[in-house]
Amino acid sequence: MTTSKTERYDITVRLPEDLVDAARAAYDKKATDVVALDLRKAAAFTDYFLICTGQNTRQVRAIAEAIEAGLRKSGVKPAHVEGYERSDWVLLDCFDFVVHVFTEDLRRFYNLERLWGSAERIVVSDPARR
């Protein structure tokens, strides 16, 4: 099994601007464990996954709505959105990156970081804590 590298980057330098905006919106709604997976060498359908966690379905929905609203302000309209019905996993497909907002239990169950173990794992630091 291939293990991914874990590195901490300055998100404003290494990641696409729209993905950074999505991460900031997630942190604004108190998302935890925000990571990006660099899939450029591992997949053809997108460049990055942005994965984060909310404490409950209400927070997951609020995080996803904030990300979607922030992206729309900068002219990015997700091509596909799903999961608002249950709000335990909301997915926003923005072509160049896909945002996954999970509850803790579902994030642990699906474990996308392990599934995409060959992708570089980038811990996205909270801009407010820098």
MIDOSE-1310 file (N, C-alpha, C; in nm, 2 decimals, decimal comma, always signed):
residues 130
mtts	+0,08/-0,12/+0,00/+0,00/+0,00/+0,00/+0,09/+0,12/+0,00; +0,06/+0,22/-0,09/+0,13/+0,34/-0,10/+0,08/+0,44/+0,01; +0,16/+0,50/+0,08/+0,12/+0,60/+0,17/+0,15/+0,74/+0,11; +0,06/+0,83/+0,14/+0,07/+0,97/+0,09/+0,16/+1,05/+0,18
kter	+0,23/+1,15/+0,12/+0,31/+1,24/+0,19/+0,21/+1,34/+0,26; +0,25/+1,38/+0,38/+0,17/+1,49/+0,45/+0,27/+1,60/+0,47; +0,23/+1,72/+0,41/+0,31/+1,84/+0,42/+0,22/+1,95/+0,45; +0,27/+2,05/+0,51/+0,20/+2,17/+0,54/+0,25/+2,28/+0,45
ydit	+0,16/+2,34/+0,37/+0,20/+2,44/+0,28/+0,13/+2,58/+0,31; +0,19/+2,68/+0,26/+0,12/+2,81/+0,27/+0,01/+2,80/+0,16; -0,12/+2,80/+0,19/-0,22/+2,77/+0,10/-0,23/+2,88/-0,01; -0,18/+3,00/+0,02/-0,20/+3,11/-0,08/-0,09/+3,09/-0,19
vrlp	+0,01/+3,01/-0,17/+0,11/+3,00/-0,27/+0,10/+2,87/-0,36; +0,06/+2,76/-0,29/+0,07/+2,63/-0,36/-0,06/+2,58/-0,42; -0,17/+2,63/-0,38/-0,30/+2,58/-0,43/-0,37/+2,68/-0,51; -0,46/+2,64/-0,60/-0,54/+2,73/-0,69/-0,62/+2,83/-0,60
edlv	-0,63/+2,95/-0,65/-0,70/+3,05/-0,57/-0,84/+3,02/-0,53; -0,92/+2,96/-0,63/-1,06/+2,92/-0,60/-1,06/+2,81/-0,49; -0,97/+2,72/-0,49/-0,96/+2,62/-0,38/-0,93/+2,68/-0,25; -0,84/+2,78/-0,25/-0,80/+2,85/-0,13/-0,92/+2,93/-0,07
daar	-1,00/+2,99/-0,16/-1,12/+3,06/-0,12/-1,22/+2,96/-0,06; -1,23/+2,84/-0,11/-1,32/+2,74/-0,06/-1,28/+2,70/+0,08; -1,15/+2,68/+0,10/-1,09/+2,64/+0,23/-1,12/+2,75/+0,33; -1,10/+2,88/+0,29/-1,13/+2,99/+0,38/-1,27/+2,99/+0,43
aayd	-1,36/+2,97/+0,33/-1,51/+2,97/+0,36/-1,54/+2,85/+0,46; -1,47/+2,74/+0,44/-1,49/+2,63/+0,53/-1,44/+2,66/+0,67; -1,33/+2,72/+0,68/-1,28/+2,76/+0,81/-1,36/+2,87/+0,88; -1,42/+2,96/+0,80/-1,51/+3,06/+0,85/-1,63/+3,00/+0,92
kkat	-1,67/+2,88/+0,88/-1,78/+2,81/+0,94/-1,73/+2,70/+1,04; -1,61/+2,71/+1,08/-1,55/+2,62/+1,18/-1,53/+2,48/+1,14; -1,50/+2,46/+1,01/-1,47/+2,32/+0,96/-1,34/+2,28/+1,03; -1,32/+2,15/+1,04/-1,20/+2,09/+1,10/-1,13/+2,00/+1,00
dvva	-1,01/+1,97/+1,02/-0,93/+1,88/+0,95/-0,94/+1,90/+0,80; -0,91/+2,02/+0,76/-0,92/+2,06/+0,62/-0,79/+2,02/+0,54; -0,81/+1,94/+0,44/-0,70/+1,89/+0,36/-0,73/+1,89/+0,22; -0,63/+1,91/+0,14/-0,64/+1,90/-0,01/-0,56/+1,78/-0,05
ldlr	-0,62/+1,70/-0,15/-0,55/+1,59/-0,21/-0,51/+1,63/-0,35; -0,38/+1,63/-0,38/-0,34/+1,67/-0,52/-0,35/+1,54/-0,60; -0,45/+1,54/-0,69/-0,48/+1,43/-0,77/-0,43/+1,44/-0,92; -0,35/+1,54/-0,94/-0,31/+1,57/-1,08/-0,24/+1,45/-1,14
kaaa	-0,16/+1,37/-1,06/-0,09/+1,25/-1,11/-0,17/+1,12/-1,10; -0,28/+1,13/-1,02/-0,36/+1,01/-0,99/-0,49/+1,00/-1,06; -0,55/+1,11/-1,11/-0,68/+1,10/-1,17/-0,69/+1,20/-1,29; -0,78/+1,17/-1,38/-0,80/+1,26/-1,49/-0,92/+1,35/-1,48
ftdy	-1,01/+1,32/-1,38/-1,14/+1,39/-1,38/-1,13/+1,52/-1,30; -1,03/+1,54/-1,21/-1,01/+1,66/-1,14/-0,87/+1,67/-1,09; -0,83/+1,79/-1,05/-0,69/+1,82/-1,01/-0,68/+1,80/-0,86; -0,78/+1,84/-0,78/-0,77/+1,83/-0,63/-0,91/+1,79/-0,57
flic	-0,90/+1,73/-0,46/-1,01/+1,72/-0,37/-0,98/+1,81/-0,25; -1,08/+1,88/-0,20/-1,08/+1,96/-0,08/-1,17/+1,88/+0,02; -1,12/+1,84/+0,13/-1,20/+1,76/+0,22/-1,20/+1,82/+0,36; -1,31/+1,83/+0,42/-1,32/+1,89/+0,55/-1,44/+1,83/+0,63
tgqn	-1,44/+1,86/+0,76/-1,54/+1,79/+0,85/-1,62/+1,89/+0,92; -1,75/+1,86/+0,94/-1,83/+1,94/+1,02/-1,88/+1,85/+1,14; -1,91/+1,91/+1,25/-1,94/+1,83/+1,37/-2,08/+1,76/+1,36; -2,17/+1,81/+1,28/-2,30/+1,75/+1,27/-2,36/+1,79/+1,13
trqv	-2,48/+1,74/+1,10/-2,53/+1,77/+0,97/-2,57/+1,92/+0,95; -2,61/+1,98/+1,05/-2,64/+2,13/+1,04/-2,51/+2,20/+1,00; -2,40/+2,17/+1,07/-2,27/+2,24/+1,04/-2,22/+2,20/+0,90; -2,24/+2,07/+0,86/-2,19/+2,03/+0,73/-2,27/+2,11/+0,62
raia	-2,40/+2,13/+0,64/-2,48/+2,21/+0,54/-2,43/+2,35/+0,54; -2,41/+2,41/+0,66/-2,36/+2,55/+0,66/-2,23/+2,57/+0,60; -2,13/+2,48/+0,62/-2,00/+2,48/+0,55/-2,02/+2,48/+0,40; -2,09/+2,38/+0,36/-2,11/+2,36/+0,21/-2,18/+2,49/+0,15
eaie	-2,28/+2,54/+0,22/-2,35/+2,66/+0,16/-2,25/+2,78/+0,16; -2,17/+2,79/+0,26/-2,07/+2,90/+0,26/-1,97/+2,89/+0,15; -1,92/+2,77/+0,13/-1,83/+2,75/+0,02/-1,89/+2,78/-0,11; -2,02/+2,73/-0,13/-2,09/+2,75/-0,26/-2,11/+2,90/-0,28
aglr	-2,15/+2,97/-0,18/-2,18/+3,11/-0,19/-2,05/+3,19/-0,22; -1,94/+3,15/-0,15/-1,82/+3,22/-0,18/-1,76/+3,20/-0,32; -1,78/+3,07/-0,37/-1,73/+3,04/-0,50/-1,82/+3,12/-0,61; -1,95/+3,13/-0,59/-2,03/+3,20/-0,68/-2,00/+3,35/-0,69
ksgv	-1,96/+3,40/-0,57/-1,92/+3,55/-0,57/-1,80/+3,57/-0,66; -1,71/+3,47/-0,67/-1,59/+3,48/-0,75/-1,61/+3,43/-0,89; -1,74/+3,40/-0,92/-1,77/+3,35/-1,06/-1,76/+3,20/-1,09; -1,74/+3,13/-0,98/-1,73/+2,98/-1,00/-1,87/+2,92/-0,96
kpah	-1,93/+2,85/-1,05/-2,05/+2,78/-1,02/-2,03/+2,63/-1,03; -2,04/+2,56/-0,92/-2,02/+2,42/-0,92/-2,11/+2,35/-1,03; -2,04/+2,26/-1,11/-2,11/+2,19/-1,21/-2,22/+2,09/-1,16; -2,19/+2,04/-1,04/-2,27/+1,94/-0,98/-2,27/+1,96/-0,83
vegy	-2,38/+1,95/-0,76/-2,39/+1,96/-0,62/-2,48/+1,85/-0,57; -2,44/+1,77/-0,47/-2,53/+1,67/-0,41/-2,50/+1,65/-0,27; -2,61/+1,60/-0,20/-2,59/+1,57/-0,06/-2,66/+1,66/+0,04; -2,72/+1,77/-0,01/-2,79/+1,86/+0,08/-2,91/+1,79/+0,15
ersd	-2,97/+1,69/+0,09/-3,09/+1,63/+0,14/-3,06/+1,57/+0,28; -2,95/+1,50/+0,29/-2,91/+1,44/+0,42/-2,81/+1,52/+0,50; -2,73/+1,59/+0,42/-2,62/+1,68/+0,48/-2,52/+1,61/+0,57; -2,50/+1,48/+0,54/-2,39/+1,41/+0,61/-2,26/+1,40/+0,53
wvll	-2,28/+1,43/+0,40/-2,17/+1,44/+0,30/-2,22/+1,52/+0,18; -2,17/+1,64/+0,17/-2,21/+1,73/+0,06/-2,09/+1,74/-0,03; -2,12/+1,72/-0,16/-2,02/+1,73/-0,26/-2,04/+1,84/-0,36; -1,94/+1,92/-0,39/-1,95/+2,03/-0,48/-1,84/+2,01/-0,59
dcfd	-1,88/+1,98/-0,71/-1,79/+1,95/-0,82/-1,77/+2,08/-0,90; -1,64/+2,13/-0,89/-1,61/+2,26/-0,95/-1,51/+2,23/-1,07; -1,51/+2,12/-1,13/-1,42/+2,07/-1,24/-1,28/+2,06/-1,19; -1,21/+2,17/-1,17/-1,07/+2,16/-1,13/-1,05/+2,10/-0,99
fvvh	-1,15/+2,11/-0,91/-1,14/+2,05/-0,78/-1,28/+2,01/-0,73; -1,29/+1,92/-0,64/-1,41/+1,87/-0,59/-1,41/+1,89/-0,44; -1,51/+1,95/-0,38/-1,51/+1,97/-0,24/-1,60/+1,86/-0,17; -1,55/+1,80/-0,07/-1,62/+1,70/+0,01/-1,63/+1,75/+0,15
vfte	-1,76/+1,77/+0,20/-1,78/+1,82/+0,34/-1,85/+1,70/+0,41; -1,79/+1,64/+0,51/-1,84/+1,52/+0,57/-1,87/+1,55/+0,72; -1,96/+1,47/+0,78/-1,96/+1,45/+0,92/-1,84/+1,36/+0,96; -1,81/+1,36/+1,08/-1,69/+1,29/+1,13/-1,71/+1,14/+1,10
dlrr	-1,82/+1,08/+1,13/-1,84/+0,94/+1,11/-1,83/+0,90/+0,96; -1,89/+0,98/+0,87/-1,89/+0,94/+0,73/-1,75/+0,96/+0,67; -1,68/+1,07/+0,72/-1,54/+1,09/+0,67/-1,46/+0,97/+0,71; -1,47/+0,92/+0,83/-1,39/+0,81/+0,87/-1,43/+0,68/+0,79
fynl	-1,56/+0,66/+0,77/-1,61/+0,55/+0,69/-1,56/+0,54/+0,55; -1,57/+0,65/+0,48/-1,53/+0,65/+0,34/-1,38/+0,67/+0,32; -1,32/+0,74/+0,41/-1,17/+0,75/+0,42/-1,11/+0,78/+0,28; -1,15/+0,89/+0,22/-1,10/+0,92/+0,09/-0,94/+0,94/+0,09
erlw	-0,89/+0,98/+0,20/-0,74/+1,00/+0,20/-0,67/+0,86/+0,18; -0,73/+0,76/+0,24/-0,67/+0,62/+0,22/-0,70/+0,57/+0,08; -0,83/+0,59/+0,03/-0,87/+0,55/-0,10/-0,78/+0,61/-0,21; -0,74/+0,74/-0,19/-0,66/+0,80/-0,29/-0,52/+0,82/-0,23
gsae	-0,47/+0,71/-0,17/-0,34/+0,71/-0,10/-0,22/+0,75/-0,18; -0,23/+0,74/-0,32/-0,11/+0,78/-0,40/-0,11/+0,93/-0,42; -0,21/+1,00/-0,38/-0,22/+1,15/-0,40/-0,14/+1,22/-0,28; -0,08/+1,33/-0,31/-0,02/+1,40/-0,21/-0,12/+1,47/-0,12
rivv	-0,11/+1,45/+0,01/-0,20/+1,51/+0,11/-0,15/+1,64/+0,16; -0,22/+1,75/+0,14/-0,18/+1,88/+0,18/-0,27/+1,93/+0,29; -0,21/+1,95/+0,41/-0,29/+2,00/+0,52/-0,30/+2,15/+0,50; -0,43/+2,19/+0,49/-0,45/+2,33/+0,46/-0,47/+2,40/+0,60
sdpa	-0,38/+2,49/+0,63/-0,38/+2,56/+0,76/-0,49/+2,67/+0,76; -0,54/+2,69/+0,88/-0,64/+2,80/+0,90/-0,57/+2,93/+0,88; -0,62/+3,01/+0,78/-0,55/+3,14/+0,76/-0,56/+3,23/+0,89; -0,66/+3,22/+0,97/-0,67/+3,30/+1,09/-0,56/+3,26/+1,20
rr	-0,50/+3,15/+1,19/-0,40/+3,10/+1,28/-0,26/+3,12/+1,24; -0,24/+3,19/+1,12/-0,11/+3,21/+1,08/-0,05/+3,34/+1,13
